[in-house]
Amino acid sequence: MRTLVDLGDTQIQALDELSKKEKRSRAALIRQAIDDYLQKRHDTQEGEAFGLWGKRKVDGLAYQEKVRREW
């Protein structure tokens, strides 16, 4: 899919220089940058949730069963 993105002159110049250096197209560099950004965001979101229950002394399953009995 094609997407239109406005980039500044300095960004285009930097991409062109990197493109020549790595012998990859500008589009390939942009796709890689987006993939890297999305992966980083995904990893950060998973990391924020990991271990939330870890400091509690109560077993998670026991707590869940207790709460359900209260309904």
Secondary structure as GFF3:
##gff-version 3
##sequence-region A 1 71
A	DSSP	alpha_helix	9	22	.	.	.	ID=ss1
A	DSSP	alpha_helix	26	49	.	.	.	ID=ss2
A	DSSP	alpha_helix	60	69	.	.	.	ID=ss3
###
